[in-house]
């Protein structure tokens, strides 16, 4: 609205996020303005139907370098689309929509699901999800909060 000012917070290049609807309260995410879409690690994917709706069941390893901990999730399939990764490989991915919380801000984002076991971060928060919400300071980390901070 005219006359209203929106305060936009600044993020570092990595931040702690919460995906509460998926049962993941703390997840280290790379804030990636070079990526258009956001991506979430899923070490398995299982499409299924529930009450006539396309769904996907998947597992997340929420902690970097650890595969012994897993969170099992399920979500409605929002879309399936081809995504080209940073190595130039094209992959068809399931897309879900889920709320993400960063600091005191919660909003819905689209997440593509892919296996990121070999990647440093279990989640990328891309520029489409960040648009209108945050600015990024690439020289800083964890400007919004820390892993141990209660939200």
N, C-alpha and C positions, 0 to 999 in steps of 0.2 A: 504494500500500500504506500501511497505517496506520503512522505513525511516521516515514515518509520525507518529507523536505521537497524540493520541486521548486523550483529557482531559476529565476525568470522574468526574462529580460533586458528592458531597455528599448530601444525603437527611436525614432528620429526620424521625422518625417513623410515623409522620403524616405531610401532606403537602396540600397546596391549589392547585387544578388543574382546568383546563378549558376543557370543551368538547364543543368547539365552533360550530361544525357541528350539535350538538344536541340542541343548544341554551342555554347551561349552561355555564355561564362565570366564576362562582366560586363555587367550590364544595370541601368540606373537604374530603380528602382521607386518609385511613390508608395504610401505606406502609407495606405490609405483605409478607415478604420473606418466610413465612411458607405456603402461598397459591400459588399453581402453576398458576392458572388462575386468572384473574381480574374479579371482579363482580360489577355490578351497580344495585342500588335499582330501582325497577319498581313496583309501587303499583297497576298497572293493565297492562295486556298484551292482545293484540288483533291482531292475525295473519290475514293477508289479502293478496290479489294478486294485483299487479299493472303492467300492460303491460307484463303479463306472468311471472313476477318475484315474488318470495316469499318475503313478507315484514312483519314487525311487528310494530305495533303502541303501545306505552307505555307511562306511566306517571311517572315522577320523582318528588319526594319531595326533593328539593335540600338542604334544611336547616334541620339540625338535630333537632329532637324533635318538628318539625312543619309539620303538614299535611294540613294546610290551603293554602299553596303555592304549586302549581304544574306546571311543565313544560311538555307539551305534545310533544312527539317526534315520529319520524318514521325512520326506517332504513331497508335496505335490510337484509334478514336473511343470514348470512354467513354459519351457521351450527346449528345443535341441538346436544347436547351431555349430557351425564350423568356426574354430578359433585357431589362429596361427600363433604359435609360441615364439619366444625370443630366439629360438634356434631355427626358425623358419618352418617347423613341422606343423602341418595342418591336421587337426583332430576334431571329430564331431563329439560335442560334450552336452551332457544334460545341464540345464539351467534351472535353478530354483530361486525363489524370492524369499528372503528372511530378514528379520530385523537385526541390525548390528548396533552395538553400543560402544561408543568411544568417548571416554570421559563422561560427561553428563548429557551427551547427545545420542539419541536413538533414532534410527530411520531405516526404512526398508531398502535393501539393495538386491540386485541380481548377482548371483554367484554361479560360475561354471564349476563343475565338479571334475577333477582330474587327479591322477596319481602324482603327488609331489614328493614321494619318499626320497628322491635323489636331490631335491632342492633344499636350500637352507631354511626357507620359511614355508610354513604350512598354509599360509594364506597371503594372497596379494590383494590389496585394496586399490583398485584402479581408478583412473581419473573420472569415469562416469559416476561412480559412487561418491567421489569427493566433491564433485561440482556443486557449488553453492553452499557448501558446509564448512570447508576448511581450506587454508593455505598451507603449503608445505615448505619447511625450512630444511633443505637437504643436508645441512651441516650439523643438525641436531637429532637426538633420539629421545623418545619417551617424554615429550613435552606435556602430554595430557595426563599421564599417570604412570604408576609402576605396577609391576605384577602383584606385589603384595598389598597394594592399596585396596581398601574395601570400596566397593561401588554400590 
